[in-house]
Amino acid sequence: MNDMLKLAKDIIRRAQDRARAYSDRQGSEINFEVGEKVYLRVPSRSEAMKTGPCPKLFSRYCGSFPILKRIGKMAY
């Protein structure tokens, strides 16, 4: 029983390591500076941006908004 538990934990750890390595390769950090202008992504079901009868044609982004202050590493 103890060997099976160790084996299961090892398999889970290896799967997590693979997922982490894949995520690190795919992801990229984007840094913005104060004063730059950015677009905000709008959720597809947002009531605020619906214009027209066809959901496929709704705006996916709104803006451009200037960055006023950096609050955290990824928060502006």
Number of C-alpha atoms within 10 A of each C-alpha: 6 7 8 9 10 11 12 12 12 12 12 12 12 12 12 12 12 12 11 12 11 11 11 10 8 8 8 8 6 6 9 14 12 11 11 11 13 14 12 11 11 15 12 14 11 11 9 9 15 15 11 9 8 8 11 9 10 16 16 16 14 12 10 11 12 14 14 12 11 12 8 7 7 10 9 14
